[in-house]
Structure formats: C-alpha cells, structure tokens
C-alpha cells in the first residue's frame, strides 16, 4: 500500500480544505502522521498562528482515518526497524500525542490550549537550538579544514545514523545506509556545502532545516511518500528518492477538490509503478 505523510504546513492547509468537507475514505487510509509534524502543529497553539493550528487538528478526523489514525515511528526507531532490523524502543510518544489530540478535539477554542502549546514549543525550540549548535560546530570545522572526501563524508553520515539507532558503528554498511537515506544524505550535504561556501550563512535562520531533514528520514521505507508545499525540498531533486517527494501549491492544498485530486494522483501513480 502506498502511504503518504506530510509536513506541518500541509496539515494547516488541510485545516482549511477540510473544515467541512471530508477526504474520501479510501484516501484517508493512505495517510499517516509524522510525530514531529504533529508535535510542531500542536506547539503552534502557543503562537500567533493558534487559530489555524486549532483548525488543522479539528480537521484531522475528516482527513485521516478516525478509527485508526496511523502514526509513524519516531525517527530513531525507524532507523532501527528499516535499516538495522532491530526492534523499536518502547513507544511513549504515540500515546502522549493521541492524548493531546483528543484534548484539542474536545476543546472549545484555541485560547484554552495556549499554555499547552507554549510548553511544547519551548521543548521543540530547545531541541532545534541544540541541533543548530551541533550543525554550526561541524560547519566551522568544514570551513577551517576544508570539505571531506566523498568516501569519508558517507562514512561519517552512516555512522551517525547507526549511533542514533544504537547500532554498532563499526558494523554499519555505509553504502546500504546512504542508499536507503539518500534524500536525507543529499539534503544534509547540500546544506553543509552552502553553509561552507557562504561566510554570511546564518545557521539560526535556517534552523527549520532540522524539521525538513527529519521528514526525509521516512523515505527509508519504500512505501512512503512525502507531500509538501515547501520548495526547499527541491534540494533533493538529484536524490534517488526524489520521485517520492511531491510538491504542491498551497492554494491547491487548501481546496478540498484539488487536495483530494493531488493525493489520489500520488497513490495512483505510485501504484502504476509498483
């Protein structure tokens, strides 16, 4: 089965498109949620965009299968499952997110959830800041010592994935990891090269790249397709997984007929290629 997941902005667009309409049942079964995407959406209840975030969560039962809304595993667990044939860690994230969504669905308005959103926002911002600091440190090393040979760059990338999955780095199959995470590899390498070539590159201003990179991880599962309106994902157009990253206009995804047609076209095209 072809399955589609989205970024946070697409969920917000669907909040407009399916404020009253519903996605056809057969397509609802094709949609999955990324935990980080849902966390980011909920965190926006503590921002100026709270009304749109609230509407997006309210629309979830009309877009995703209400009886069995599929939640993707946390990224580190996806590595364990798809790349290293290891069992996932105990899932504490899905139950917590399900509880949060139910609370929002039962809420009267976005204002009542502001504190919850701010709390989650602070948590995500702390994680994003930490990732930005780590990237900045690697970038500074790249600038001072020069870029790595391709072979070394691939090896470092593969070992970092193994480390996140708690797999023995000495036993990692570099080619296998880079092949199955090719979009992520291309994205991160491009990000590093741009930063190294531009001395004025501001890591903090590009901190949302952390979220984009996390979404590309799921392409390690060959049945998954990413639907996004973010043109920044064009950075992976030379990746072997580029055909499973689908860009659509925001205006289309805010319209129920156009959004439905877009999702169905992804499903049908992928099915024809299978």
RODO-2510 file (C-alpha; in nm, 4 decimals, decimal comma):
residues 274
     n   res          X          Y          Z
     1     x     0,0000     0,0000     0,0000
     2     x     0,1207     0,3483    -0,0887
     3     x     0,1235     0,5718     0,2172
     4     x     0,1561     0,9483     0,2348
     5     x     0,2764     1,1716     0,5156
     6     x     0,3019     1,5498     0,5196
     7     x     0,4807     1,8417     0,6763
     8     x     0,3167     2,0773     0,9247
     9     x     0,2138     2,3401     0,6711
    10     x     0,0201     2,0825     0,4707
    11     x    -0,1746     1,9851     0,7821
    12     x    -0,2601     2,3533     0,8241
    13     x    -0,3704     2,3754     0,4599
    14     x    -0,5909     2,0709     0,5145
    15     x    -0,7442     2,2521     0,8107
    16     x    -0,8825     2,4983     0,5572
    17     x    -0,9654     2,2484     0,2831
    18     x    -1,1463     2,0061     0,5127
    19     x    -1,3017     2,2433     0,7614
    20     x    -1,6360     2,0994     0,6491
    21     x    -1,5604     1,8544     0,3670
    22     x    -1,4022     1,5124     0,4214
    23     x    -1,1342     1,3299     0,2292
    24     x    -1,2749     1,0103     0,0694
    25     x    -1,2467     0,7080     0,2983
    26     x    -1,0130     0,5148     0,0684
    27     x    -0,7633     0,8017     0,0690
    28     x    -0,7874     0,8534     0,4436
    29     x    -0,6432     0,5040     0,4783
    30     x    -0,3367     0,6133     0,2806
    31     x    -0,2384     0,8979     0,5129
    32     x    -0,0003     0,8762     0,8069
    33     x     0,1206     1,1320     1,0588
    34     x     0,4799     1,2088     1,1449
    35     x     0,5129     1,2527     1,5234
    36     x     0,7403     1,5552     1,4881
    37     x     0,4982     1,7177     1,2428
    38     x     0,2089     1,6701     1,4819
    39     x     0,4173     1,7994     1,7728
    40     x     0,5077     2,1106     1,5760
    41     x     0,1420     2,1675     1,4864
    42     x     0,0309     2,1360     1,8484
    43     x     0,3104     2,3678     1,9604
    44     x     0,1701     2,6366     1,7307
    45     x    -0,1248     2,6652     1,9675
    46     x     0,1126     2,8790     2,1711
    47     x     0,1830     3,1200     1,8838
    48     x     0,0034     3,3840     1,6760
    49     x    -0,0991     3,1032     1,4412
    50     x    -0,3011     2,9256     1,7102
    51     x    -0,6343     2,9572     1,5299
    52     x    -0,5016     2,7887     1,2161
    53     x    -0,3300     2,5160     1,4185
    54     x    -0,6508     2,4519     1,6126
    55     x    -0,8490     2,4247     1,2884
    56     x    -0,5915     2,1820     1,1487
    57     x    -0,6221     1,9482     1,4470
    58     x    -1,0026     1,9757     1,4372
    59     x    -0,9898     1,8646     1,0730
    60     x    -0,7766     1,5538     1,1400
    61     x    -1,0779     1,3163     1,1750
    62     x    -1,2011     1,4339     0,8342
    63     x    -0,8612     1,3780     0,6695
    64     x    -0,7169     1,0746     0,8471
    65     x    -0,8920     0,7517     0,9347
    66     x    -1,0606     0,8416     1,2629
    67     x    -1,0714     0,4801     1,3809
    68     x    -0,7048     0,4051     1,3242
    69     x    -0,5032     0,7179     1,2601
    70     x    -0,1617     0,5910     1,1573
    71     x     0,1372     0,7339     1,3416
    72     x     0,4844     0,6838     1,2021
    73     x     0,7540     0,5741     1,4458
    74     x     0,9977     0,8229     1,5935
    75     x     1,2887     0,8727     1,3529
    76     x     1,5441     0,6824     1,5631
    77     x     1,3088     0,3855     1,5766
    78     x     1,2604     0,3984     1,2010
    79     x     1,6363     0,3559     1,1662
    80     x     1,6239     0,0560     1,3964
    81     x     1,3358    -0,1058     1,2075
    82     x     1,4165    -0,0264     0,8435
    83     x     1,7962    -0,0187     0,8410
    84     x     1,9255    -0,2430     1,1169
    85     x     1,6489    -0,4989     1,1693
    86     x     1,6260    -0,4104     1,5370
    87     x     1,3099    -0,3903     1,7497
    88     x     1,1754    -0,0411     1,8212
    89     x     1,2113     0,1202     2,1595
    90     x     0,9108     0,1411     2,3890
    91     x     0,6665     0,3846     2,2303
    92     x     0,5816     0,6613     2,4740
    93     x     0,5313     0,9294     2,2090
    94     x     0,2234     0,7965     2,0278
    95     x     0,0075     0,7610     2,3408
    96     x     0,1071     1,1105     2,4547
    97     x     0,0233     1,2601     2,1152
    98     x    -0,3074     1,0740     2,0959
    99     x    -0,3989     1,2140     2,4372
   100     x    -0,3029     1,5660     2,3258
   101     x    -0,5106     1,5409     2,0073
   102     x    -0,8162     1,4172     2,1973
   103     x    -0,7829     1,7100     2,4365
   104     x    -0,7712     1,9539     2,1445
   105     x    -1,0657     1,7910     1,9679
   106     x    -1,2695     1,8312     2,2852
   107     x    -1,1629     2,1917     2,3460
   108     x    -1,3953     2,4825     2,2747
   109     x    -1,1296     2,7117     2,1301
   110     x    -0,7578     2,7610     2,0721
   111     x    -0,7184     3,0083     2,3573
   112     x    -0,7844     2,7370     2,6161
   113     x    -0,4831     2,5453     2,4860
   114     x    -0,2299     2,8276     2,4724
   115     x    -0,0275     2,7099     2,7738
   116     x    -0,0022     2,3572     2,6374
   117     x     0,1220     2,4931     2,3062
   118     x     0,3798     2,7186     2,4684
   119     x     0,5143     2,4341     2,6797
   120     x     0,5624     2,2092     2,3786
   121     x     0,7005     2,4995     2,1756
   122     x     0,9712     2,5588     2,4355
   123     x     1,0652     2,1905     2,4243
   124     x     1,0890     2,1831     2,0451
   125     x     1,2810     2,5107     2,0317
   126     x     1,5356     2,3741     2,2783
   127     x     1,5870     2,0680     2,0603
   128     x     1,6129     2,2787     1,7473
   129     x     1,8663     2,5109     1,9115
   130     x     2,0774     2,2142     2,0162
   131     x     2,0702     2,0753     1,6608
   132     x     2,1678     2,4176     1,5239
   133     x     2,4662     2,4342     1,7604
   134     x     2,5824     2,0899     1,6539
   135     x     2,5487     2,1802     1,2867
   136     x     2,7345     2,5073     1,3447
   137     x     3,0244     2,3224     1,5072
   138     x     3,0545     2,0811     1,2130
   139     x     3,0217     2,3684     0,9664
   140     x     3,3016     2,5647     1,1342
   141     x     3,5232     2,2575     1,1189
   142     x     3,4420     2,2160     0,7495
   143     x     3,5321     2,5784     0,6821
   144     x     3,8624     2,5626     0,8667
   145     x     3,9792     2,2209     0,7487
   146     x     3,8125     2,2021     0,4084
   147     x     3,5494     1,9642     0,2828
   148     x     3,5775     1,5898     0,3293
   149     x     3,6312     1,3382     0,0566
   150     x     3,3038     1,1806    -0,0550
   151     x     3,4006     0,8445     0,0936
   152     x     3,4674     0,9995     0,4340
   153     x     3,1515     1,2079     0,4224
   154     x     2,9414     0,8979     0,3511
   155     x     3,1075     0,7029     0,6316
   156     x     3,0524     0,9784     0,8892
   157     x     2,6891     1,0095     0,7823
   158     x     2,6271     0,6342     0,8104
   159     x     2,7954     0,6096     1,1495
   160     x     2,5868     0,8987     1,2824
   161     x     2,2711     0,7122     1,1800
   162     x     2,3936     0,3943     1,3478
   163     x     2,4649     0,5914     1,6642
   164     x     2,1096     0,7276     1,6719
   165     x     1,9744     0,3750     1,6293
   166     x     2,2087     0,2402     1,9000
   167     x     2,3686     0,0049     1,6489
   168     x     2,7382    -0,0873     1,6438
   169     x     2,9022     0,1839     1,4309
   170     x     3,1889    -0,0493     1,3384
   171     x     2,9447    -0,2881     1,1705
   172     x     2,7420    -0,0363     0,9719
   173     x     2,7069    -0,0933     0,5966
   174     x     2,7807     0,2558     0,4651
   175     x     2,6522     0,2022     0,1125
   176     x     2,3287     0,0458     0,2388
   177     x     2,2572     0,3352     0,4764
   178     x     2,3347     0,6067     0,2210
   179     x     2,1217     0,4314    -0,0409
   180     x     1,8204     0,3973     0,1885
   181     x     1,8565     0,7513     0,3258
   182     x     1,9678     0,9068     0,0010
   183     x     1,7357     1,2086     0,0132
   184     x     1,8489     1,2880     0,3666
   185     x     2,2141     1,2440     0,2669
   186     x     2,1789     1,4748    -0,0357
   187     x     1,9858     1,7322     0,1704
   188     x     2,2387     1,7431     0,4528
   189     x     2,5390     1,7512     0,2204
   190     x     2,3854     2,0364     0,0207
   191     x     2,3126     2,2220     0,3427
   192     x     2,6730     2,1844     0,4541
   193     x     2,8177     2,2891     0,1185
   194     x     2,6015     2,6026     0,1012
   195     x     2,6979     2,6991     0,4537
   196     x     3,0670     2,6401     0,3881
   197     x     3,0651     2,8497     0,0708
   198     x     2,8811     3,1427     0,2284
   199     x     3,0594     3,3061     0,5214
   200     x     2,7424     3,5028     0,5994
   201     x     2,5329     3,1881     0,6296
   202     x     2,3224     3,2177     0,9442
   203     x     2,2589     2,8774     1,0986
   204     x     1,9833     3,0068     1,3264
   205     x     1,7855     3,1498     1,0339
   206     x     1,7892     2,8057     0,8726
   207     x     1,7074     2,6154     1,1904
   208     x     1,3844     2,4786     1,0412
   209     x     1,6045     2,2658     0,8150
   210     x     1,6184     2,0326     1,1150
   211     x     1,2473     1,9560     1,0753
   212     x     1,2800     1,9134     0,6993
   213     x     1,5681     1,6702     0,7412
   214     x     1,3688     1,4637     0,9913
   215     x     1,0879     1,4235     0,7391
   216     x     1,3241     1,2837     0,4765
   217     x     1,4223     1,0033     0,7126
   218     x     1,0924     0,8240     0,6480
   219     x     1,1800     0,7672     0,2828
   220     x     1,3902     0,4764     0,4088
   221     x     1,0561     0,2930     0,3905
   222     x     0,9991     0,2464     0,0178
   223     x     0,6192     0,2606     0,0567
   224     x     0,6202     0,6137     0,1990
   225     x     0,5731     0,9371     0,0050
   226     x     0,6114     1,2925     0,1373
   227     x     0,3575     1,5589     0,0372
   228     x     0,4744     1,9146     0,0964
   229     x     0,4341     2,2697    -0,0266
   230     x     0,7884     2,3646     0,0783
   231     x     1,0056     2,4394    -0,2245
   232     x     1,3128     2,3919    -0,0067
   233     x     1,2736     2,0207    -0,0690
   234     x     1,3856     2,0809    -0,4254
   235     x     1,7323     2,0407    -0,2772
   236     x     1,6799     1,6640    -0,3039
   237     x     1,5807     1,6633    -0,6707
   238     x     1,9036     1,4785    -0,7611
   239     x     1,8399     1,2123    -0,4999
   240     x     1,7391     0,8605    -0,5974
   241     x     1,4336     0,9110    -0,3728
   242     x     1,3241     1,2410    -0,5283
   243     x     1,0258     1,0827    -0,7038
   244     x     0,8670     1,0196    -0,3616
   245     x     0,8831     1,3857    -0,2585
   246     x     0,5751     1,5597    -0,4005
   247     x     0,5486     1,9416    -0,4147
   248     x     0,2059     2,1026    -0,4391
   249     x     0,0865     2,4625    -0,4272
   250     x    -0,0611     2,5877    -0,1020
   251     x    -0,3685     2,7166    -0,2862
   252     x    -0,4381     2,3684    -0,4204
   253     x    -0,3975     2,2002    -0,0824
   254     x    -0,6395     2,4487     0,0744
   255     x    -0,9093     2,3435    -0,1728
   256     x    -1,0849     2,0135    -0,0971
   257     x    -1,1250     1,9057    -0,4602
   258     x    -0,7700     1,9935    -0,5601
   259     x    -0,6205     1,8417    -0,2431
   260     x    -0,8156     1,5209    -0,2999
   261     x    -0,7065     1,5053    -0,6635
   262     x    -0,3427     1,5591    -0,5625
   263     x    -0,3472     1,2794    -0,3053
   264     x    -0,5232     1,0407    -0,5414
   265     x    -0,2769     1,1137    -0,8215
   266     x     0,0149     1,0250    -0,5925
   267     x    -0,1497     0,6995    -0,4927
   268     x    -0,2416     0,6023    -0,8475
   269     x     0,0965     0,6944    -0,9968
   270     x     0,2842     0,5025    -0,7306
   271     x     0,0541     0,2046    -0,7754
   272     x     0,1144     0,2032    -1,1500
   273     x     0,4903     0,1962    -1,0937
   274     x     0,4758    -0,0874    -0,8385
***
